[in-house]
């Protein structure tokens, strides 16, 4: 069962299609049903026309063909109708064309936002390390100075 959006999309696609299936005064015969089945397998979307001398309306023909082929009716306007049925053959062709057409877009390894964020973090880390190093040196100098003062006091 198709959704209304899918049906609208197929109706839009059918506007540019040529009429490939003609139903004459005999109506929906086995030959017409076989031809519709062959067209649905090859194309998925088939546009047909009911000739003026036929005793059936486009809606009746569409319903009969849908029942005979397992398709779904998309549209009936005047003497023309559109039917659709999923086809593995068409899906395989779409997959092949899709792979050949769409190449994987190269993803940039340099993310400008992440790059600047990493740079800021690295700069902050460097400043922290320098500050820590300075305070360690100052603490060592003070400790050495204290120990010298202590030694000087002990000598006196």
C-alpha positions as CSV (number, residue, x, y, z in Angstrom):
1,X,0.0,0.0,0.0
2,X,1.4,3.4,-1.0
3,X,1.2,6.5,1.0
4,X,-0.3,9.6,-0.4
5,X,3.2,11.2,-0.7
6,X,4.5,8.3,-2.7
7,X,1.4,8.3,-4.9
8,X,1.9,12.0,-5.5
9,X,5.5,11.4,-6.4
10,X,4.6,8.7,-8.9
11,X,1.9,10.9,-10.4
12,X,4.5,13.6,-11.0
13,X,6.8,11.1,-12.6
14,X,4.0,9.9,-14.8
15,X,3.5,13.3,-16.3
16,X,6.5,12.9,-18.5
17,X,5.9,9.3,-19.5
18,X,4.7,8.3,-22.9
19,X,1.5,6.2,-23.1
20,X,2.8,2.6,-23.5
21,X,-0.3,0.5,-22.9
22,X,-3.5,0.8,-25.0
23,X,-6.8,-0.9,-24.1
24,X,-9.2,-1.3,-27.0
25,X,-12.8,-2.4,-27.5
26,X,-12.1,-6.0,-26.1
27,X,-11.2,-4.5,-22.7
28,X,-8.8,-6.2,-20.4
29,X,-7.8,-9.4,-22.1
30,X,-5.1,-11.9,-21.1
31,X,-2.8,-10.3,-23.7
32,X,-3.3,-6.9,-22.3
33,X,-2.7,-8.2,-18.7
34,X,0.5,-10.0,-19.9
35,X,1.7,-6.8,-21.6
36,X,1.0,-4.8,-18.5
37,X,2.9,-7.3,-16.4
38,X,5.9,-7.2,-18.8
39,X,5.9,-3.4,-18.8
40,X,5.6,-3.2,-15.0
41,X,8.6,-5.6,-14.6
42,X,10.6,-3.5,-17.0
43,X,9.6,0.0,-15.8
44,X,7.6,-0.1,-12.5
45,X,5.4,2.8,-13.7
46,X,3.1,2.4,-16.7
47,X,0.9,4.9,-18.3
48,X,-2.0,3.5,-20.3
49,X,-4.9,4.8,-22.4
50,X,-8.4,3.5,-22.9
51,X,-9.5,4.0,-26.5
52,X,-12.9,5.7,-27.2
53,X,-14.5,2.5,-28.6
54,X,-13.8,0.5,-25.4
55,X,-16.8,-0.3,-23.3
56,X,-14.9,0.3,-20.0
57,X,-13.8,3.5,-18.2
58,X,-10.2,4.2,-17.3
59,X,-11.0,3.5,-13.6
60,X,-12.4,0.1,-14.4
61,X,-9.5,-0.9,-16.7
62,X,-7.0,0.3,-14.0
63,X,-8.7,-1.7,-11.3
64,X,-8.9,-4.8,-13.5
65,X,-5.2,-4.5,-14.4
66,X,-4.2,-3.9,-10.8
67,X,-6.0,-7.0,-9.8
68,X,-4.5,-9.1,-12.6
69,X,-0.9,-7.9,-12.1
70,X,-0.7,-7.1,-8.4
71,X,0.0,-3.5,-9.2
72,X,-1.4,-0.4,-7.5
73,X,-3.5,2.3,-9.2
74,X,-1.8,5.7,-9.1
75,X,-4.1,8.0,-11.2
76,X,-7.0,8.0,-13.6
77,X,-7.6,11.2,-15.5
78,X,-10.0,11.2,-18.5
79,X,-9.2,8.2,-20.6
80,X,-5.6,7.7,-19.2
81,X,-4.5,5.8,-16.2
82,X,-1.2,5.1,-14.4
83,X,-0.3,1.9,-12.5
84,X,2.8,1.0,-10.4
85,X,4.3,-2.1,-9.1
86,X,7.7,-2.6,-7.4
87,X,10.3,-4.3,-9.7
88,X,13.5,-5.9,-8.5
89,X,15.1,-5.3,-11.9
90,X,14.5,-1.5,-11.7
91,X,15.8,-1.5,-8.1
92,X,19.0,-3.2,-9.2
93,X,19.5,-0.7,-12.0
94,X,18.9,2.2,-9.5
95,X,21.5,0.8,-7.1
96,X,24.1,0.4,-9.9
97,X,23.5,3.9,-11.2
98,X,23.4,5.3,-7.6
99,X,26.8,3.8,-6.8
100,X,28.4,5.0,-10.1
101,X,26.8,8.4,-9.8
102,X,27.4,9.2,-6.2
103,X,31.0,9.1,-5.2
104,X,31.8,9.3,-1.6
105,X,32.5,12.9,-0.7
106,X,35.9,13.3,0.9
107,X,35.7,14.3,4.5
108,X,38.1,16.9,5.5
109,X,40.3,15.7,8.4
110,X,40.7,19.3,9.6
111,X,37.7,20.4,11.5
112,X,38.1,24.2,11.9
113,X,36.1,24.4,15.1
114,X,37.8,21.3,16.6
115,X,41.2,22.5,15.4
116,X,40.9,25.9,17.1
117,X,39.6,24.3,20.2
118,X,42.5,21.8,20.3
119,X,44.9,24.7,19.7
120,X,43.4,26.7,22.6
121,X,43.6,23.7,24.9
122,X,47.2,23.0,23.9
123,X,48.1,26.6,24.6
124,X,46.4,26.5,28.0
125,X,48.2,23.2,28.8
126,X,51.5,24.8,27.8
127,X,50.9,27.8,30.0
128,X,49.9,25.6,33.0
129,X,53.0,23.4,32.5
130,X,55.2,26.6,32.4
131,X,53.6,27.9,35.5
132,X,53.9,24.6,37.3
133,X,57.6,24.4,36.3
134,X,58.2,27.9,37.5
135,X,56.7,27.2,40.9
136,X,58.6,23.9,41.2
137,X,61.8,25.8,40.5
138,X,60.9,28.5,43.0
139,X,60.0,25.9,45.6
140,X,63.3,24.1,45.0
141,X,65.3,27.3,45.3
142,X,63.5,28.3,48.5
143,X,64.2,24.8,49.9
144,X,67.9,25.0,49.0
145,X,68.1,28.5,50.4
146,X,66.5,27.3,53.7
147,X,68.8,24.4,53.9
148,X,71.8,26.7,53.4
149,X,70.5,29.1,56.0
150,X,70.0,26.1,58.4
151,X,73.6,24.9,57.7
152,X,74.9,28.4,58.3
153,X,73.1,28.7,61.6
154,X,74.4,25.3,62.7
155,X,78.0,26.3,61.9
156,X,77.7,29.5,63.9
